[in-house]
């Protein structure tokens, strides 16, 4: 009975394959364009110009190999990919423009081989030409396709406007903003009629970017427009990466630490927001994590224990605290992370588990192999170190310290040495025999 069932399934699969092949052979690999929807008149030829996104086109602009046919005389012109020798690789993204001999053409329309057989049409939408803001280009869309997946290419124009509906899968909104800052910011300042703050915020909204996304791009490019976090109208969400300093926010508590002779006491800022915390069911964050900065730098490496976490600061920053701060929206106030910790601030551990540890700013106590979690492998690693079978890669701190003294992050029992007792503590903690250290 099982053999008979298998035979039937094989026959059904073969029949399906033959049926699909027959359909593809009958219809061919075609693209259609409803020219009537574009409102073009007095034309005799329609062309289909296709190129690989970021690559070369199959034919020169309006070459013979790009000509379409109006086979049914209904104004829907067809381009036969097979007849022209055009093969669309399923792993690549393409762009298509339809045009006529009179100079009319559509805006860049993203194309994939899954769209083959589809019909492009115009609905009266016009976009600013990305390269020449004085010109408008008519947009085309694919019928029955999600315009956010395969639609008019989304991009930033030369004067900073976001046009289109679909971000190409081979780029990211962050890269698009980066390209704009490097190549078109000065032109946009001249011709957009917008101040930097509005210009960058409008781009951020058009690309669905957050405050932290924009800050990250600014930091990566090293190009600093007159844009600040404080004045931004962009929304908050979990960040895509570390943000750039914003020198407009003043941290009052830094005055208590600013005591170096060479420090002029005038420069206070923070890097961030770097991580937002949302209470369950709320749309707005209740606090964010930031990194404090001042105008002076000094070697003041400090370290300390925060329950299950081990934190070491950046050795070139001053003042001599951990430089990490929590801003509470309800109070409109910054708190040093060590003060927040001592006060039992709710949900503070999430800043470590979701940002500080993954970014490499903090370690989990006992995480001897440095993989970001506590496991039996860490106990084994410590035993191997004690036996001299592997070298320690723990960072050795120096200078000031906060909290209990430790020599290595592996020193989970805080006794100043890495021993078999630390391996035992790890095993007991994993077994939940010791819930808290």
Secondary structure, 3 states (H helix, E strand, C coil): CHHHHHHHHHHHHHHHHHHHHHHHHHHCCEEEEEHHHHCCCCCCCEEEEEEECCCCECCCCCCHHHECECCCCCCEEEEECCCCCCCCCCCCCEEEEEEECCCCEECCEEECHHHCCCEEECCCCEEECCCCCCCEEECCEECCCCCCCCCEECEECCCCCEECCECCCCCCHHHHHHHHHHHCHHHHHHHCCCCHHHHHHHHHHHCCCCHHHHHHHHHHHCCCCCCCCCCCCCCCCCCCCCCCEECCCCCHHHHHCCCCCCCCCCCEEEEEEEEEECCCCCCCCCEEEEEEEECCCCCCCCEEEECCEEEECCCCCCCCCCCEEEEECCCCEEEEHHHHHHCCCCCCHHHHHHHHCCCCCEEECCCCCCCCCCCHHHHHHHHHHHCCCCCCCCCCCCCCEECCCCCCCCCCCCCCCCCHHHHHHHHHHHCCCCCCC
